[in-house]
Amino acid sequence: MSSPGLRQLGVILTDRGSRYAVSGAPVREPADIKAAVTLLKHERSYAKASHNSWAANLATGAFKADDGESGAGMVILRMLERAELVDHLIIVTRWYGGKKLGGDRFRRVQDCVRAYLGQLDGSGI
């Protein structure tokens, strides 16, 4: 299983020193999810990130991981479900900037997912 369609938007926003990036890929099964996350982490900056939270809404079920950013995977999953995007993975990466964001961290995750979904809408995928 591979994820040749991994799309990286890079760092799209910052908040109080934390930087956020968003990436994603079409996936069909859990092995594809693992392959895409592994591929992303082959880039040193993503491997060293504080969090690589992700979610995928597959035809066979939903999968998510917070990677230490409690609740972030669920935020991503709910947005995938609302957008009715199936067989797709979205990964939100955060590099911690030294200040806790509290509930604002969920807004930043939402902003990243919105940006990614907007790119998909614009590309016809």
N, C-alpha and C positions, 0 to 999 in steps of 0.2 A: 504494500500500500504506500502510496506517495501523495504528496500534495503539490503538484506542479503549479497549481493556481493560487499559491500563497500571495496575497496582496498586502503590501505594507504601506500604510499612509505615513509612517514615521511619527515624529513628535508633532502633535497637533495643538497642544495647549499646555500652559504652565499655570500653577497656582501655588503661591507662597513657597516657591522653590521646587516643588514637585513637578516633574515633567511626565506627561502622558502621551502614549502612542497607541495606535490601534492597527490591528492586522486581521486578516481573515482568509478563509478558503472554503471552497465547496468540499464537502466530505460526505461519505455514504455510510461509514461504519466507524466504530470506536478506534480501530487501528489507524484509520485516516486522521483522526483527531490527534492521536499520539505522534504520528509522523509529522503533522504540520507544526505542532508545538515544539517538537525536537528540531525541526528545520529552522524555526524562528530562533531558537536558543543556540544554534550554531554561530549566530552573530554574537560576538563577544558582549556588545552593549546590552543585548536582550538577555543573555545568560546572567549578566551581573545586575539586572534590574531587581528592584525590591519585590515586585509582584508581577506575575504574568497570569492574570485572572482570565478565565475563558468559559464559554458555554457553546453548546451545539444542540440544535433542535433537529434530530434525525427522524426519518419516517418511522424508525423502530423504537424511538424513545428519546428522552432528553438527558444530556450529560453536562456537568459543570464542575469547575474547580475554582476555589477562591485564591489559592496560592498565598495564603496569609492575609489577604485583604478581605476580611470577614464580610460576607454578604454580597460581594461584587459579582460572583458567578451567577447568583440568582437575579440580580439586576439585569445582567446581559441576557440571560435566558428569557426573562419576561419580555424584554424588548424584541427579541427574536420572534417570540410567540405572537406579540401584537402585530409585528410586521408580516406575519405569516410566512416567514422565511424558513424553509425546511431544507435539510441536508446542507447546512452551512455552519461554519465555525467562526466565532468572533473572539479575538484575544485583545484584552486591554492591558497594556503594560504601564507600570508606574515606577519611576525612579524617585524614591523618597527624598524630599528636599529639606528635612530637618524640622518641619513644623507639622503638627497633627492638624488634619483638616476636618475632623469630626464628620458630621453628616454631609458636608460639602463634597467629600470623596465620592459619594454616590452620584451627585450631580455631575462631577467630572467624568465618571464612568459613563453616565447617560450621554453626556456631550460627545464622548468618543464614539459610542455606538451610533449615535445620530449621524455623525460625520461619515462613518463607514457606510451606513445604509444609504446616505445621500450619494456617495460615490457609486454604489451599486445601481441606484436609480438612474444616475447620469450615464452609466455605461451600458445599460440594457441587459445586464446580467440577471 
